[in-house]
């Protein structure tokens, strides 16, 4: 994860701070999000998160919309430009990761894929299926 985070951050554009970049990554992975959800993701206070989001809104990377479920809340979403910034960093990091993994012998690459699938099934959002048959 350190390798991935390091390279994701190295592909930040638009003069983004690390918390701003992390906010874009969060909004791209589970839109829409409320300010409270982003604050929890960042491990930051609501006022700090509000300033981060305001800067992203001013840069044209994030939009605020009234939440349909609760009018006291605001939904945050990436703009098309924000999505492009996020995608650029993701694609560049995925390409570098693939390049590094390609240096492993085939049997080790398969082992990495199997391990990643196992980790995904344990930690990905959604219902967890437990099987003792493997």
N, C-alpha and C positions, 0 to 999 in steps of 0.2 A: 504494500500500500504506500509506503514511503516513496518508492520508485515512481509509482503512478502519480501521486500527489506532486512530487517534485517536477515532473515533466508537464503535468497539467498547468501548474503555476508558471512554468517557464514559457508557456504559450499564451499567457494573458495578453490581451490587447486592450486598446481603448484607455490605457492608463489606469487600469483597474487595480484596486488594492486586493489583497488576498481575501478579506471578508466579502468584498463585493463579488469577486470571482466565485467564491464558495456559494454565495447567494444565487448567482446565475446557475450554478451546477444543481443546486437544490430545486430551483424553480423549473428547470428543464426536466428533472427526473420525476416530479410528481405535482404537476400543475392542477388547479391553482392552489396556492398556499396562502394562509393568513399571515399577518405580521407575527403573531404569537408562534406559529409553527416555524417560521424562518428563524425567529429568535432562539427557539429551542434547538433547532438544527445547528446554529452557530455557537450556542452556548453564551449568548449575549443578552443584555437587558433589552426591554422593549424600546426605550429611547435610543439606545445605540443602534439597534436594528432599524428603527425608523429613519435615522440619519443615513444609514447605508442604503436603504431602499430609495430614499429621496434622491440621493446622488445618482442611482441607477435610472430612476425615472427621468431626471434631468438630462442624462446622457442618451435617452431614447432606447434603453435596453429593457425596461420593465414598465408595465402599465398597472395602474390601480383601478379596480372596479368594485362597485358595491356588491357585497356578497348576497347572493339570492337566498341563502339559508338564514342569514342573520344580518339585518341591516346595520347593526353596530360594528360589524366586521368589514374588512376590505379584502378582496381577492387580489393576489399578485400573480401576474403572468409575464412571461417573456414576450417581448415584441419580436417581430421577424428578425430584426437586427440583433437583438439579444440572443435569439436562437442561433443565428449564424456565428456569433462570437463563441458561444458554448460549443457548437459543433466543430468549429475549427480546432479548438483546444482538444476536444475529445478525439477527433480523427488523427491529429498529429501525435497524440500520446499513444493511441492504439497502434499506429504504424510503427512507432519506436518499440513498443512492447512486442509486437509481432517480430520485428527484426531481431531483438534480443533473444526471444524464445526460439527462433529458427536456428540458433547456434547449437541448440540441444539435439542429441540424437533422437530419431523418430520415437523410440520406445519411451524416452523421458518426456517428449512432447505429449504423447498420449496420456502419460501419468499425470501431467499437469492439467490436461483437459478434464480428466476424471476427477481430480481433486477440486478443480474449480466448480464443476457441476455439483459435487457434494457440498461445498461451501455455499453455493447459491441456494441449494435446496434447504439448507439450514437457516440462512440469514436473509433470504429475499422476503419482501413483504408478501402477505397472502397466507392462505391456509397451509399448515404444515402436515405433510403426510409421513407417517412413521412406518417404516417397513423393516422387519427383521429377516427378510428373505435374501438380502444381499450378501 
